[in-house]
């Protein structure tokens, strides 16, 4: 079934994909299994295929849109089958952290919980924390299920966790940003963590105690390392760090002076991502957040025929600028070690990638 849905979303189009899952329902497929074991699995493969360069950004967007329509079709088919008016098990809110645009995982959680009898308010992508709290005041749910896929949105997720708990609503966290073991969900004070929709449903079924309403906690209460102010200092200097790193790269690689405007823009974006992930790793004090991003980026660049050891030059430049910040230096050194260990030793040339101008026209820089 996964193979057939993959073909439908990448080749045949929306109608073929919707017909496939509705026919599966008619032949006895369970809705939850279709959602999680077929649709979710295909969506995960879409992301893998894009990262590996097997499909384009446009194809990834199209496939994701089709999968979203497939979920909607399953929901509508369920509504037509089930009109028994049963009393909900309770009410929950499902939302993405502010700045988190990857809403598909949260949508799957919302639909699985509805299948299991919960009244679900699904708020979708990028829910600003003040609006989330206002919704909680209006609806008084039993819990908030907060989704976060991008680690760079963890500071915003932390703010949402503390704000929800301050009004007496517990928060269950989920999504790749919190780590495969949920360690970052616990570090940010969430009331629970689940690796997937079935796990979230099990936590809710077991019952989640309500926190006592109180003043919003300061971030340093959950994360004492923030007292050293490294996160704040690096956060405030992000623009300068990116600018100086770009200048350093240009000095080391004279060929960069011949880059087109689009190539320079993409290079600046890539450096900005490195700085953003470094800043997030400082916030949560977790080297894995930074190193995992760097090795993923190395694979992404390699798949696009860009020499990934250019990352090492950017890290070296940042290290020179942040020599007075011990935690940041530790993260940069760990990140560089991770990149070196991840790359083919024969491919590591000291960070001279791209000097020959042989980059793809739409993808330049680290």
VOVOZA-797225 format. One line per field, with one value per residue (C-alpha): residue in three letters; x, y, z. Coordinates in pm, 1 decimal. Layout:
% VOVOZA-797225
res	ALA, ... $
xx	X, ... $
yy	Y, ... $
zz	Z, ... $
END
This chain:
% VOVOZA-797225
res	UNK, UNK, UNK, UNK, UNK, UNK, UNK, UNK, UNK, UNK, UNK, UNK, UNK, UNK, UNK, UNK, UNK, UNK, UNK, UNK, UNK, UNK, UNK, UNK, UNK, UNK, UNK, UNK, UNK, UNK, UNK, UNK, UNK, UNK, UNK, UNK, UNK, UNK, UNK, UNK, UNK, UNK, UNK, UNK, UNK, UNK, UNK, UNK, UNK, UNK, UNK, UNK, UNK, UNK, UNK, UNK, UNK, UNK, UNK, UNK, UNK, UNK, UNK, UNK, UNK, UNK, UNK, UNK, UNK, UNK, UNK, UNK, UNK, UNK, UNK, UNK, UNK, UNK, UNK, UNK, UNK, UNK, UNK, UNK, UNK, UNK, UNK, UNK, UNK, UNK, UNK, UNK, UNK, UNK, UNK, UNK, UNK, UNK, UNK, UNK, UNK, UNK, UNK, UNK, UNK, UNK, UNK, UNK, UNK, UNK, UNK, UNK, UNK, UNK, UNK, UNK, UNK, UNK, UNK, UNK, UNK, UNK, UNK, UNK, UNK, UNK, UNK, UNK, UNK, UNK, UNK, UNK, UNK, UNK, UNK, UNK, UNK, UNK, UNK, UNK, UNK, UNK, UNK, UNK, UNK, UNK, UNK, UNK, UNK, UNK, UNK, UNK, UNK, UNK, UNK, UNK, UNK, UNK, UNK, UNK, UNK, UNK, UNK, UNK, UNK, UNK, UNK, UNK, UNK, UNK, UNK, UNK, UNK, UNK, UNK, UNK, UNK, UNK, UNK, UNK, UNK, UNK, UNK, UNK, UNK, UNK, UNK, UNK, UNK, UNK, UNK, UNK, UNK, UNK, UNK, UNK, UNK, UNK, UNK, UNK, UNK, UNK, UNK, UNK, UNK, UNK, UNK, UNK, UNK, UNK, UNK, UNK, UNK, UNK, UNK, UNK, UNK, UNK, UNK, UNK, UNK, UNK, UNK, UNK, UNK, UNK, UNK, UNK, UNK, UNK, UNK, UNK, UNK, UNK, UNK, UNK, UNK, UNK, UNK, UNK, UNK, UNK, UNK, UNK, UNK, UNK, UNK, UNK, UNK, UNK, UNK, UNK, UNK, UNK, UNK, UNK, UNK, UNK, UNK, UNK, UNK, UNK, UNK, UNK, UNK, UNK, UNK, UNK, UNK, UNK, UNK, UNK, UNK, UNK, UNK, UNK, UNK, UNK, UNK, UNK, UNK, UNK, UNK, UNK, UNK, UNK, UNK, UNK, UNK, UNK, UNK, UNK, UNK, UNK, UNK, UNK, UNK, UNK, UNK, UNK, UNK, UNK, UNK, UNK, UNK, UNK, UNK, UNK, UNK, UNK, UNK, UNK, UNK, UNK, UNK, UNK, UNK, UNK, UNK, UNK, UNK, UNK, UNK, UNK, UNK, UNK, UNK, UNK, UNK, UNK, UNK, UNK, UNK, UNK, UNK, UNK, UNK, UNK, UNK, UNK, UNK, UNK, UNK, UNK, UNK, UNK, UNK, UNK, UNK, UNK, UNK, UNK, UNK, UNK, UNK, UNK, UNK, UNK, UNK, UNK, UNK, UNK, UNK, UNK, UNK, UNK $
xx	0.0, 287.9, 439.9, 106.8, 51.6, 408.4, 341.4, 11.8, 151.3, 465.4, 328.6, -46.0, -186.7, -441.1, -742.2, -551.1, -416.6, -759.8, -921.3, -655.1, -716.6, -1095.6, -1097.4, -869.7, -1128.1, -1397.4, -1190.7, -1142.7, -835.4, -836.6, -833.3, -562.3, -337.6, -385.8, -294.1, 13.5, 147.5, 82.3, 28.6, 279.6, 536.8, 502.7, 531.7, 853.0, 990.6, 905.2, 1136.7, 1412.3, 1384.6, 1411.3, 1716.3, 1883.0, 1818.0, 1586.4, 1296.0, 1285.5, 1147.4, 844.2, 782.4, 817.7, 563.5, 321.9, 350.6, 297.1, -10.3, -152.7, -89.2, -267.5, -566.1, -550.2, -577.5, -875.1, -1041.8, -996.2, -1141.8, -1446.5, -1498.0, -1487.4, -1740.1, -1977.7, -1942.7, -1963.8, -2247.1, -2331.2, -2295.9, -2094.3, -1973.0, -1605.4, -1347.3, -1229.0, -1105.3, -749.6, -572.6, -316.8, -86.0, 256.5, 507.6, 535.0, 745.5, 695.2, 550.3, 568.8, 209.5, 166.4, 278.5, 44.7, -240.4, -185.6, -191.6, -514.4, -688.2, -572.3, -703.8, -1036.8, -1051.2, -1001.9, -1291.5, -1135.7, -1275.1, -976.6, -914.2, -649.2, -479.4, -232.3, 106.9, 286.8, 53.8, 165.2, 182.5, -45.8, -316.4, -269.0, -316.5, -624.3, -769.3, -703.4, -888.9, -1187.1, -1197.7, -1036.7, -892.1, -756.1, -415.4, -217.3, -25.0, 258.7, 439.5, 786.7, 994.0, 1265.9, 1508.4, 1546.5, 1188.3, 1265.5, 1296.7, 947.7, 823.2, 967.4, 777.5, 457.0, 509.7, 554.7, 265.9, 20.8, 124.8, 86.4, -287.8, -319.1, -308.4, -52.6, 159.2, 254.6, 539.0, 613.6, 818.5, 1176.8, 1299.0, 1256.0, 1495.2, 1431.5, 1425.8, 1232.9, 1526.3, 1468.4, 1096.1, 1183.6, 1457.4, 1204.0, 961.7, 691.8, 451.4, 507.3, 657.2, 552.9, 744.4, 432.1, 54.1, -12.1, 216.7, 40.0, -297.4, -166.4, -41.0, -376.6, -563.2, -347.3, -431.6, -213.1, -229.4, -307.8, -33.8, -121.3, -166.9, 126.0, 342.6, 524.3, 864.3, 1175.6, 1372.9, 1672.7, 1464.5, 1446.1, 1782.5, 2031.1, 2315.0, 2145.0, 2279.8, 2616.1, 2450.4, 2625.7, 2293.6, 2179.3, 2509.9, 2525.0, 2156.6, 2206.5, 2516.3, 2377.1, 2377.4, 2739.7, 2846.3, 2693.1, 2843.4, 3193.8, 3180.9, 3081.8, 3367.6, 3607.3, 3486.4, 3532.6, 3887.1, 3973.4, 3797.9, 3860.0, 3626.6, 3336.6, 3382.8, 3246.7, 2931.5, 2599.6, 2358.3, 2156.5, 2465.0, 2569.3, 2218.2, 2212.5, 2556.2, 2436.3, 2126.4, 2338.5, 2569.7, 2267.0, 2127.6, 2455.8, 2448.1, 2080.6, 2138.6, 2442.4, 2226.0, 1960.0, 2220.7, 2341.2, 1982.2, 1928.3, 2296.8, 2292.3, 2576.9, 2366.1, 2130.1, 2415.7, 2612.6, 2305.4, 2219.3, 2573.4, 2593.1, 2247.3, 2363.2, 2677.0, 2462.4, 2236.5, 2531.0, 2690.3, 2365.5, 2370.3, 2734.7, 2856.5, 3171.7, 3048.6, 3383.7, 3318.7, 3124.6, 3455.7, 3574.2, 3258.0, 3292.3, 3654.8, 3558.9, 3287.5, 3530.2, 3765.0, 3483.8, 3352.8, 3684.4, 3566.7, 3255.8, 3354.6, 3018.8, 2994.6, 3352.3, 3275.9, 2974.8, 3176.3, 3455.1, 3207.7, 3031.8, 3355.4, 3450.8, 3109.4, 3146.0, 3496.4, 3378.2, 3078.3, 3258.0, 3464.5, 3824.8, 3930.3, 3671.6, 3808.8, 4041.0, 4050.4, 3741.5, 3830.7, 3501.5, 3351.5, 3663.8, 3648.3, 3300.7, 3160.1, 2853.5, 2500.7, 2364.8, 2089.2, 2291.0, 2614.4, 2801.7, 2800.7 $
yy	0.0, 237.4, 169.8, 235.7, 559.4, 672.9, 624.9, 810.9, 1117.2, 1143.8, 1044.9, 996.0, 1291.6, 1376.3, 1191.2, 864.2, 900.3, 977.3, 691.5, 454.8, 528.6, 543.5, 206.9, 74.8, 182.8, 0.4, -318.4, -317.8, -108.1, 55.3, 437.4, 482.1, 226.8, 399.2, 734.7, 624.2, 316.5, 431.8, 808.4, 911.2, 663.4, 795.9, 1154.3, 1063.5, 913.5, 1236.5, 1423.1, 1164.1, 1174.2, 1553.4, 1555.1, 1292.5, 1499.6, 1241.2, 1484.5, 1862.1, 2117.2, 2157.1, 1782.4, 1769.4, 2050.1, 1882.1, 1544.5, 1701.8, 1887.1, 1563.9, 1379.0, 1656.8, 1610.0, 1234.3, 1296.4, 1525.8, 1257.1, 1001.6, 1245.9, 1314.1, 944.0, 879.3, 1154.4, 997.5, 658.4, 774.3, 996.8, 832.7, 1149.2, 974.7, 1188.1, 1285.9, 1143.3, 1496.4, 1805.4, 1874.4, 2138.5, 2042.4, 2318.1, 2385.0, 2605.2, 2965.3, 2971.8, 2600.6, 2559.1, 2178.7, 2106.4, 1759.9, 1565.2, 1768.7, 1707.2, 1331.8, 1349.3, 1548.9, 1297.3, 994.8, 1150.4, 1221.7, 859.3, 761.6, 974.2, 1305.9, 1647.9, 1811.4, 2177.3, 2171.7, 2511.6, 2421.2, 2567.1, 2854.4, 2928.2, 3244.8, 3173.9, 3464.2, 3337.7, 2981.5, 3096.1, 3298.6, 2984.0, 2789.5, 3047.6, 3015.4, 2634.4, 2495.6, 2179.3, 1883.0, 1921.6, 2090.2, 1873.4, 2088.0, 1989.8, 2109.0, 1965.9, 2229.9, 2258.8, 2630.2, 2671.7, 2519.6, 2855.3, 2942.9, 2597.9, 2653.4, 2981.9, 2804.0, 2525.3, 2766.3, 2989.9, 2698.7, 2558.0, 2902.8, 2889.3, 2533.5, 2333.6, 2050.3, 2021.0, 1703.0, 1759.7, 1578.3, 1616.2, 1562.7, 1886.8, 1740.9, 1453.7, 1090.4, 1016.5, 1326.6, 1459.7, 1817.7, 1801.1, 1710.4, 1975.4, 2242.1, 2135.3, 1964.7, 1742.2, 1453.9, 1349.4, 1098.8, 978.9, 947.2, 980.7, 643.4, 733.2, 1065.3, 890.1, 646.9, 931.7, 1105.6, 784.0, 733.8, 1084.3, 1393.5, 1586.1, 1954.0, 2188.7, 2443.2, 2784.9, 3007.7, 3283.6, 3203.6, 3053.2, 3229.4, 3026.2, 3010.4, 2819.7, 2522.2, 2588.2, 2717.9, 2735.9, 3039.6, 3240.7, 3266.4, 3492.8, 3319.8, 3246.1, 3606.3, 3746.5, 3520.2, 3576.1, 3953.0, 3930.9, 3690.2, 3944.1, 4041.7, 3677.0, 3599.2, 3909.8, 3843.6, 3474.6, 3560.9, 3811.7, 3547.3, 3291.1, 3540.0, 3616.5, 3244.9, 3161.0, 3438.6, 3259.8, 3379.1, 3727.5, 3583.3, 3444.2, 3561.3, 3747.8, 3428.0, 3228.6, 3490.4, 3495.0, 3119.3, 3122.4, 3385.9, 3177.2, 2870.2, 3057.4, 3207.2, 2856.0, 2746.2, 3043.0, 2985.0, 2620.7, 2717.5, 2966.2, 2702.8, 2454.4, 2720.9, 2765.1, 2397.9, 2324.9, 2020.4, 1953.0, 1694.5, 1963.0, 2138.7, 1833.9, 1657.2, 1964.2, 1984.0, 1618.2, 1643.5, 1953.4, 1770.5, 1495.8, 1754.4, 1937.0, 1612.8, 1505.8, 1834.9, 1801.3, 2074.4, 1988.3, 1950.9, 2018.6, 2388.0, 2360.6, 2326.8, 2663.6, 2834.7, 2667.0, 2773.8, 3132.5, 3130.9, 2982.9, 3274.9, 3522.5, 3341.6, 3258.3, 3423.5, 3201.2, 2859.5, 2686.3, 2811.0, 2701.0, 2357.6, 2324.9, 2440.5, 2193.4, 1908.2, 2005.5, 2011.1, 1669.3, 1534.5, 1666.1, 1520.4, 1186.0, 1188.2, 1272.2, 1043.6, 1119.4, 1153.2, 1430.0, 1650.0, 1901.1, 2168.9, 2355.9, 2472.4, 2356.4, 2575.3, 2775.8, 2650.4, 2793.5, 2448.8, 2482.7, 2441.1, 2779.6, 2770.3, 2622.2, 2788.5, 2798.1, 2604.2 $
zz	0.0, 75.0, -266.6, -435.3, -246.8, -321.7, -693.2, -664.3, -483.8, -699.5, -1040.4, -1071.0, -876.1, -609.6, -745.4, -777.3, -422.1, -275.6, -468.4, -336.5, 31.9, 6.3, -169.5, 105.3, 362.9, 169.0, 167.1, 544.5, 615.5, 959.2, 939.0, 1200.3, 1032.9, 699.3, 851.1, 1042.6, 864.4, 508.8, 471.7, 739.8, 609.5, 255.4, 378.7, 562.9, 241.4, 59.2, 295.1, 256.6, -122.7, -127.8, 101.4, -119.9, -431.4, -587.6, -611.6, -647.5, -402.6, -627.8, -631.7, -252.4, -213.7, -454.2, -280.5, 60.9, -62.9, -204.0, 121.2, 305.8, 76.1, 137.1, 512.1, 449.4, 238.3, 515.5, 767.2, 551.8, 485.8, 860.5, 926.9, 675.9, 846.5, 1207.7, 1310.3, 1640.9, 1851.7, 2121.5, 2411.8, 2363.3, 2603.7, 2668.6, 2489.0, 2374.5, 2169.2, 1905.0, 1782.9, 1637.2, 1815.9, 1699.9, 1383.2, 1311.5, 961.4, 944.1, 1038.8, 887.6, 1199.1, 1419.6, 1176.5, 1201.5, 1582.0, 1573.4, 1346.7, 1546.0, 1866.1, 1697.5, 1588.6, 1951.2, 2067.8, 2171.6, 2090.1, 1917.6, 1845.6, 1575.2, 1545.4, 1272.8, 1191.7, 1362.5, 1650.9, 1835.3, 2206.9, 2313.5, 2077.8, 2202.1, 2562.1, 2466.2, 2309.1, 2628.9, 2834.8, 2598.4, 2576.4, 2897.4, 2734.9, 2925.7, 2760.3, 2485.7, 2240.7, 2109.1, 1789.9, 1693.1, 1409.2, 1370.4, 1663.0, 1597.6, 1720.5, 2061.2, 2243.0, 2117.3, 2219.5, 2567.1, 2595.1, 2492.4, 2748.3, 3038.3, 2926.4, 2899.4, 3235.5, 3392.8, 3316.0, 3447.1, 3123.5, 3090.3, 2776.1, 2591.3, 2346.3, 2023.9, 1707.9, 1599.0, 1754.0, 2103.4, 2029.6, 1950.9, 2323.6, 2430.9, 2631.7, 2520.4, 2597.7, 2954.9, 2969.3, 2867.2, 3140.1, 2931.0, 3125.1, 2887.3, 2556.3, 2294.1, 1987.0, 1771.8, 1758.5, 1918.0, 2206.2, 2253.1, 2263.7, 2524.5, 2745.0, 2728.9, 2804.3, 3114.9, 3232.8, 3254.0, 3584.8, 3559.1, 3678.6, 3945.6, 3778.5, 3861.6, 3725.6, 3402.0, 3475.4, 3355.5, 3103.0, 3336.3, 3591.9, 3355.2, 3189.3, 3450.2, 3195.6, 3039.8, 3333.1, 3152.9, 2891.5, 2599.1, 2431.0, 2462.8, 2339.2, 2033.7, 1959.0, 1953.7, 1734.1, 1472.9, 1190.0, 1257.8, 1283.0, 945.1, 784.2, 917.9, 827.5, 470.5, 449.8, 581.5, 328.1, 47.8, 162.7, 168.7, -158.0, -415.5, -658.6, -443.7, -590.1, -912.6, -757.1, -891.6, -666.8, -624.6, -525.7, -270.1, -127.4, -87.2, 75.0, 322.0, 397.3, 466.0, 702.8, 876.2, 931.7, 1089.0, 1327.3, 1405.9, 1499.6, 1704.9, 1892.8, 1957.7, 2080.5, 2325.3, 2446.1, 2524.0, 2596.4, 2370.7, 2126.9, 1945.7, 1816.6, 1637.1, 1526.0, 1386.7, 1179.5, 1043.8, 939.3, 780.8, 593.6, 482.1, 331.4, 167.8, 9.3, -106.9, -272.6, -463.4, -572.0, -336.4, -139.4, 217.5, 382.5, 318.3, 643.1, 826.7, 701.4, 824.1, 1164.4, 1188.7, 1112.7, 1377.2, 1627.6, 1576.9, 1637.8, 1947.0, 2114.7, 2438.5, 2462.3, 2604.1, 2552.2, 2193.3, 2122.3, 2262.2, 2032.9, 1730.2, 1802.1, 1853.2, 1531.0, 1332.8, 1471.0, 1372.9, 1016.9, 979.9, 1113.3, 881.5, 558.4, 342.8, 453.1, 89.0, 47.2, 324.9, 162.0, 428.3, 321.4, -30.7, -177.2, -441.8, -520.9, -878.0, -920.7, -992.9, -776.2, -895.4, -1006.4, -745.0, -460.1, -351.9, -26.4, 295.8 $
END
